[in-house]
Amino acid sequence: MPAKKKTDLPLTGAALLKETCRRIRVARSYWDAHNNRACRGEREKALALYESLSEAEREKVPQVLRVWLRYRSEKYFGAHRTPPGTKR
């Protein structure tokens, strides 16, 4: 089976919306598995995609995912938290 080809084209429309939701779900699954490093990375990628959505497209993201991305995860991964890898 041949390897999948990666396209470097920027996502738009439904594909961007679908990828944003997928990234948020992956971050939540890492969160549930207590894998904070992977969760942080996926959350940052999902947040970058979410910020590129228009207001109308943001409304199409399920509310459960929006709440987790914008509020709950901000509590644990926000700028006010100590960044990973720092020594005490």
Contact map, one row per residue, 1 for C-alpha under 8 A:
1110000000000000000000000000000000000000000000000000000000000000000000000000000000000000
1111000000000000000000000000000000000000000000000000000000000000000000000000000000000000
1111100000000000000000000000000000000000000000000000000000000000000000000000000000000000
0111110000000000000000000000000000000000000000000000000000000000000000000000000000000000
0011111000000000000000000000000000000000000000000000000000000000000000000000000000000000
0001111100000000000000000000000000000000000000000000000000000000000000000000000000000000
0000111110000000000000000000000000000000000000000000000000000000000000000000000000000000
0000011111000000000000000000000000000000000000000000000000000000000000000000000000000000
0000001111100000000000000000000000000000000000000000000000000000000000000000000000000000
0000000111110000000000000000000000000000000000000000000000000000000000000000000000000000
0000000011111011000000000000000000000000000000000000000000000000000000000000000000000000
0000000001111111100000000000000000000000000000000000000000000000000000000000000000000000
0000000000111111100000000000000000000000000000000000000000000000000000000000000000000000
0000000000011111110000000000000000000000000000000000000000000000000000000000000000000000
0000000000111111111000000000000000000000000000000000000000000000000000000000000000000000
0000000000111111111100000000000000000000000000001000100000000000000000000000000000000000
0000000000011111111110000000000000000000000000000000100010011000000000000000000000000000
0000000000000111111111000000000000000000000000000000000000000000000000000000000000000000
0000000000000011111111100000000000000000000000000000000000000000000000000000000000000000
0000000000000001111111110000000000000000000001001100000000000000000000000000000000000000
0000000000000000111111111000000000000000000001000000000000001000100000000000000000000000
0000000000000000011111111100000000000000000000000000000000000000000000000000000000000000
0000000000000000001111111110000000000000011011000000000000000000000000000000000000000000
0000000000000000000111111111000000000000011001000000000000000000100010000000000000000000
0000000000000000000011111111100000000000000000000000000000000000100000000000000000000000
0000000000000000000001111111110000000010010000000000000000000000000000000000000000000000
0000000000000000000000111111111000000111011000000000000000000000000000000000000000000000
0000000000000000000000011111111100000010000000000000000000000000000100000000000000000000
0000000000000000000000001111111110000010000000000000000000000000000000000000000000000000
0000000000000000000000000111111111110110000000000000000000000000000000000000000000000000
0000000000000000000000000011111111110010000000000000000000000000000000000000000000000000
0000000000000000000000000001111111100000000000000000000000000000000000000000000000000000
0000000000000000000000000000111111100000000000000000000000000000000000000000000000000000
0000000000000000000000000000011111110000000000000000000000000000000000000000000000000000
0000000000000000000000000000011111111110000000000000000000000000000000000000000000000000
0000000000000000000000000000011001111111000000000000000000000000000000000000000000000000
0000000000000000000000000000000000111111100000000000000000000000000000000000000000010000
0000000000000000000000000010010000111111110000000000000000000000000000000000000000000000
0000000000000000000000000111111000111111111000000000000000000000000000000000000000000000
0000000000000000000000000010000000011111111100000000000000000000000000000000100000000000
0000000000000000000000000000000000001111111110000000000000000000000000000000000000000000
0000000000000000000000110110000000000111111111000000000000000000000000000000000000000000
0000000000000000000000110010000000000011111111100000000000000000000010000000000000000000
0000000000000000000000000000000000000001111111110000000000000000000000000000000000000000
0000000000000000000000100000000000000000111111111000000000000000000000000000000000000000
0000000000000000000110110000000000000000011111111100000000000000000000000000000000000000
0000000000000000000000000000000000000000001111111110000000000000000010000000000000000000
0000000000000000000000000000000000000000000111111111000000000000000000000000000000000000
0000000000000001000100000000000000000000000011111111100000000000000000000000000000000000
0000000000000000000100000000000000000000000001111111100001000000000000000000000000000000
0000000000000000000000000000000000000000000000111111110000000000000000000000000000000000
0000000000000000000000000000000000000000000000011111110000000000000000000000000000000000
0000000000000001100000000000000000000000000000001111111011000000000000000000000000000000
0000000000000000000000000000000000000000000000000011111111000000000000000000000000000000
0000000000000000000000000000000000000000000000000000111111100000000000000000000000000000
0000000000000000000000000000000000000000000000000000011111110000000000000000000000000000
0000000000000000100000000000000000000000000000000000111111111000000000000000000000000000
0000000000000000000000000000000000000000000000000100111111111000000000000000000000000000
0000000000000000000000000000000000000000000000000000001111111110000000000000000000000000
0000000000000000100000000000000000000000000000000000000111111100000000000000000000000000
0000000000000000100010000000000000000000000000000000000011111110110000000000000000000000
0000000000000000000000000000000000000000000000000000000000111111110000000000000000000000
0000000000000000000000000000000000000000000000000000000000101111111000000000000000000000
0000000000000000000000000000000000000000000000000000000000000111111100000000000000000000
0000000000000000000010011000000000000000000000000000000000001111111110000000000000000000
0000000000000000000000000000000000000000000000000000000000001111111111000000000000000000
0000000000000000000000000000000000000000000000000000000000000011111111110000000000000000
0000000000000000000000000001000000000000000000000000000000000001111111111000000000000000
0000000000000000000000010000000000000000001000100000000000000000111111111100000000000000
0000000000000000000000000000000000000000000000000000000000000000011111111100000000000000
0000000000000000000000000000000000000000000000000000000000000000001111111110000000000000
0000000000000000000000000000000000000000000000000000000000000000001111111111000000000000
0000000000000000000000000000000000000000000000000000000000000000000111111111110000000000
0000000000000000000000000000000000000000000000000000000000000000000011111111110000000000
0000000000000000000000000000000000000000000000000000000000000000000000111111110000000000
0000000000000000000000000000000000000000000000000000000000000000000000011111110010000000
0000000000000000000000000000000000000001000000000000000000000000000000001111111010000000
0000000000000000000000000000000000000000000000000000000000000000000000001111111110000000
0000000000000000000000000000000000000000000000000000000000000000000000000000111111000000
0000000000000000000000000000000000000000000000000000000000000000000000000000011111000000
0000000000000000000000000000000000000000000000000000000000000000000000000001111111100000
0000000000000000000000000000000000000000000000000000000000000000000000000000001111110100
0000000000000000000000000000000000000000000000000000000000000000000000000000000011111100
0000000000000000000000000000000000001000000000000000000000000000000000000000000001111100
0000000000000000000000000000000000000000000000000000000000000000000000000000000000111110
0000000000000000000000000000000000000000000000000000000000000000000000000000000001111111
0000000000000000000000000000000000000000000000000000000000000000000000000000000000001111
0000000000000000000000000000000000000000000000000000000000000000000000000000000000000111
